[in-house]
């Protein structure tokens, strides 16, 4: 039996998570394995119910589960709360307590969605990127942090960006190992798209190396980035000299992602830069509703769509469940070790999109617009052995 802690959260989190569970239940039938789903509260709904964003019961259940599936947290309703009560503290608390240091975010362009991107078709066709984001260090966790009242009656906000050498080494190894699996191939992007899983690290084949890592920092200004670059170089030289390594400043990386995204293979970066760049990268694929993620540690793992709670469309059947469904596929591969089944979910999504079905965020003329639940049903039907 596999125990999966389910945290739907706020806004559209409940809607998209229910469709991911639909797919996981079918996976359990295919595998003839029992999945136990334990639904828990975190985020704004937990603040309303328990007066804290991450209840002890939720954290305890997450720690004892085989995997955590999360929807989304937050919303304007809770924006005015004190810092320690904001729904987003649930995410930070889970990442820290579960020691989830590596966030893996695949950015894959489905051929059927090239018209949905805001960029030109020839720019986005064949995009195949993995963002590796360090998740438990940097400015989101650094101390001191807070708002101070000064003697002159004004206020000062303080955050601290800090990284240790072991933290950088750990995430660098993750990125290089990932890049190593992206073997050279003569297949075209379309052929690769038809063969790879939802988050199977795809082939690239244009670098002359086993893979390519672009480490993104701000080493011309920030001391943390200076250390970051030094340590990444040391790890590369000592263990992965068969992998191509490039360095790029974060401002240039943000520009290059929209100018020439296909130059990237694996992007390695720190917490805040990764947060921003991966959201930017999501729009290359047509919608932030398409991107799954896995947050991995040595003992625990959490899976969630990249998007937020989108309270403005909650309850209207407009949410795109694909990112949540593909996050469930990542759960199957990484936590339950069912890589082939994860591939089948990816192919089911691809099949449904090729048939012209779309949620509102990726719909355009000539497509069939369907609500959240219908999209989940269609993918379930296409998900077969």
Secondary structure, DSSP 8 states (H G I E B T S, - for coil): -EEEEEEEESTTHHHHHHHHHHHHHHHHHHHT--EEEEE---SHHHHHHHSSSS-HHHHHHHHTSSEEEEEE---GGGTTS-GGGSTHHHHHHHHHHTT--EEEEEEE--GGGGGGSSS-HHHHTT-EEEEEEE-SSGGGT-SS-EEEE-TTS-EEEE------HHHHHHHHHHHHHHHHTS------HHHHHHHS-SS------SSSSS-EEEEEE-TTT-HHHHHHHHHHHHHHHHH-TTSEEEEEEHHHHHHHHHH-GGG-SEEEE-HHHHHHHHHHHHGGGT-GGG-EEEEE-SS-EEEEESS---TTTTTTT----HHHHHHHHHHHHHTT--HHHHHHHHHHHHHHHHTTEE-GGG--TTSEE--HHHHHHHHHHH---
